[in-house]
Amino acid sequence: MDPHLTRTVGLKVPIMPVIMSELETEPVEPLFTQTIRAFGFGARQRPCGRVVVSAGLNAKVTHDVTLADLNGLRLWLPRALSFRKNLKLHLDTRRVLQQIRHRSTLSTGLVPDISPEPWVDRPLVDASLARLSNVIPELRGARAERYWGGLVDMTPDGLPVIDGKAGPTGLTIITGLSGHGFTLGPVLGEIATDLSLEGRTNRPIDDFALARFTEGSVARPEMMI
């Protein structure tokens, strides 16, 4: 759920999109089937043999700063200061100018598009591939053939927002998955169906309510991501 859309019904959803850099190697022999996520590197091998490499646990991420960040600054500033070594900030001048022209920071006319492609921190993931090669020597010399940056929707406490009661009747909010969407997808689909059709779910989701960001202090996660 995009904060620009929820704003149209009077809801403020504190989401910060950050960019995680990844690379993909040339095809290599089958080496592992598990997904690896450690400090300094993360990896999974596709059936075609290509290995996708990320910077792993507590990786450095990039955020394009705009005027929209002022909306949740109270919630985000403590986390940003705690993990300042893991956060690279870039001023997105183009979007700032758009926001000034719209006289708004979260109107539907400002929903981000997919172009240009997110900035990629190539040295970061090249170093991750080198660390992974120390653990799996067969990857030494594997050539990186593709790089990309993926957007991850983060919340101030690192937990998702799952709520069917925050807005108008019938509105279900599920967002802020912080990179765990594929893992949580099946159960979140079930919850979304329950909330949309029945207005309730048997799953314990109270701790993920949107109201937690306005009721009391917000927990700070132990890692940036």
C-alpha positions in Angstrom: 0.0 0.0 0.0 1.5 3.3 -1.1 1.6 6.2 1.3 0.4 8.5 -1.5 -2.8 6.5 -1.8 -3.5 6.1 1.9 -3.2 9.9 2.3 -6.3 10.3 0.1 -8.3 8.8 3.0 -6.5 10.7 5.7 -4.0 8.0 6.8 -0.3 8.6 7.2 1.7 5.4 6.7 5.4 5.9 7.5 7.2 4.1 4.7 10.7 4.8 3.7 11.8 3.3 0.4 15.4 2.3 0.4 17.5 0.8 -2.4 19.3 -2.5 -2.0 22.0 -3.3 -4.5 22.4 -6.8 -6.0 24.4 -8.5 -8.7 24.0 -11.7 -10.7 27.0 -13.8 -11.8 27.5 -15.8 -15.0 26.2 -19.4 -14.8 28.4 -21.6 -12.6 28.1 -25.3 -11.5 25.4 -26.1 -8.9 26.8 -25.2 -5.5 24.0 -24.7 -3.0 20.2 -24.8 -2.8 19.7 -22.8 0.4 19.4 -19.0 0.6 22.3 -17.6 2.5 22.1 -14.4 4.5 25.1 -13.5 6.6 26.9 -10.3 7.7 28.8 -9.1 4.7 27.0 -11.1 2.0 23.8 -12.8 1.0 23.2 -15.2 -1.9 21.0 -17.6 -3.7 21.6 -19.7 -6.8 19.1 -19.8 -9.5 18.3 -23.2 -11.3 20.2 -21.8 -14.3 23.4 -21.6 -12.3 23.6 -17.9 -11.9 24.2 -16.7 -8.3 22.4 -13.6 -7.0 24.5 -11.7 -4.5 23.5 -9.0 -2.0 25.3 -7.2 0.8 23.6 -9.4 3.4 22.5 -8.6 7.0 22.7 -5.0 8.1 23.7 -4.0 4.6 24.3 -0.4 3.5 21.2 0.9 1.7 20.5 4.1 -0.2 17.6 6.5 0.2 16.7 9.3 -2.1 15.8 12.2 0.1 12.8 14.4 -0.8 10.4 16.7 1.0 8.1 13.7 1.7 10.6 12.6 4.3 9.5 15.5 6.5 6.2 13.7 7.1 7.7 10.9 9.2 10.9 12.6 10.4 10.0 12.1 14.1 9.7 8.4 13.6 12.7 8.0 11.2 15.3 10.2 12.7 16.2 7.9 15.7 16.7 4.9 13.4 18.6 6.9 10.8 21.0 8.2 13.5 21.5 4.7 15.0 22.3 3.2 11.6 23.9 6.2 10.0 26.9 4.1 8.8 24.4 1.8 6.9 22.4 4.6 5.2 23.6 6.6 2.2 21.4 9.6 1.5 21.1 11.2 -2.0 19.1 14.3 -2.6 16.5 13.6 -5.3 16.3 17.0 -6.9 13.9 16.0 -9.6 11.3 14.8 -7.2 11.8 17.8 -4.9 11.0 20.1 -7.8 8.0 18.0 -8.6 6.7 18.3 -5.0 7.2 22.0 -5.1 5.2 22.4 -8.3 2.4 20.2 -6.9 2.6 22.1 -3.5 2.3 18.7 -2.0 4.6 15.8 -0.9 2.2 12.9 -1.0 -0.4 13.6 -3.7 -1.4 10.8 -6.1 0.2 12.8 -8.9 3.5 12.2 -7.2 3.3 8.4 -7.0 6.9 7.3 -8.0 7.4 5.7 -11.4 10.0 3.1 -12.2 12.3 5.3 -14.2 15.1 6.0 -14.0 16.5 2.7 -12.7 17.5 3.0 -9.0 21.2 3.8 -8.3 23.4 0.7 -7.8 26.3 0.5 -5.3 28.5 -1.7 -7.4 31.6 -1.7 -5.1 29.4 -2.8 -2.2 28.1 -5.9 -3.9 31.4 -6.6 -5.6 32.9 -6.8 -2.1 30.1 -9.1 -1.0 30.8 -11.5 -3.9 34.5 -11.5 -2.8 33.5 -12.4 0.8 31.1 -15.1 -0.5 34.0 -16.5 -2.5 36.0 -17.0 0.7 33.2 -19.2 2.0 32.5 -21.0 -1.4 35.9 -21.1 -3.2 34.3 -22.4 -6.4 32.9 -18.9 -6.9 36.4 -17.3 -7.1 36.7 -15.8 -10.5 33.0 -15.8 -11.3 32.1 -12.8 -13.4 29.3 -10.5 -12.4 27.1 -10.0 -15.5 24.2 -7.9 -14.2 23.7 -5.3 -11.5 20.5 -3.7 -10.2 19.0 -1.8 -7.3 15.7 -3.0 -5.8 13.3 -0.9 -3.7 12.5 -2.1 -0.3 9.6 -0.6 1.7 10.7 -0.1 5.3 8.9 1.0 8.4 10.5 2.8 11.4 10.4 -0.4 13.5 11.2 -2.9 10.8 7.9 -4.6 11.1 5.1 -4.7 8.5 1.8 -2.7 8.7 -1.1 -5.2 8.6 -4.4 -3.5 9.4 -8.0 -3.8 8.3 -9.4 -1.2 10.7 -7.3 1.9 10.3 -9.3 3.6 7.5 -12.7 3.4 5.9 -14.6 0.1 6.0 -13.2 -2.3 3.5 -9.7 -0.8 3.3 -7.0 -3.4 4.0 -3.4 -2.1 4.5 -0.5 -4.5 4.1 2.9 -2.7 3.5 6.3 -2.2 5.0 7.5 -5.7 4.5 11.2 -4.7 4.7 12.3 -7.1 2.1 10.5 -10.2 3.4 7.5 -10.1 1.1 8.3 -13.3 -0.7 8.6 -15.2 2.5 5.5 -13.7 4.1 3.5 -13.7 0.9 1.4 -16.8 1.4 0.2 -16.0 5.0 -0.3 -12.3 4.1 -2.5 -13.4 1.2 -4.6 -15.3 3.6 -4.8 -12.4 6.0 -5.7 -10.0 3.2 -8.5 -12.2 2.1 -9.9 -12.6 5.6 -9.8 -8.8 6.3 -11.2 -7.9 2.9 -14.1 -10.4 2.9 -14.8 -10.9 6.6 -13.5 -7.8 8.2 -11.4 -9.9 10.6 -8.8 -12.6 10.8 -7.9 -15.3 13.3 -4.3 -14.5 12.8 -2.7 -12.4 15.7 -2.0 -9.1 13.9 -2.7 -6.6 16.7 1.1 -5.8 17.0 1.2 -4.8 13.3 -1.6 -2.2 13.5 -0.9 1.2 12.0 -1.9 2.9 15.3 1.3 1.8 16.9 3.1 4.8 15.3 0.9 7.3 17.1 0.3 5.5 20.4 3.4 5.5 22.6 7.1 5.0 21.7 8.2 3.1 18.5 10.6 0.2 18.9 13.9 0.4 17.2 15.2 -2.7 15.3 18.7 -4.1 16.0 19.7 -3.8 12.3 19.1 -1.4 9.5 17.7 -4.2 7.3 
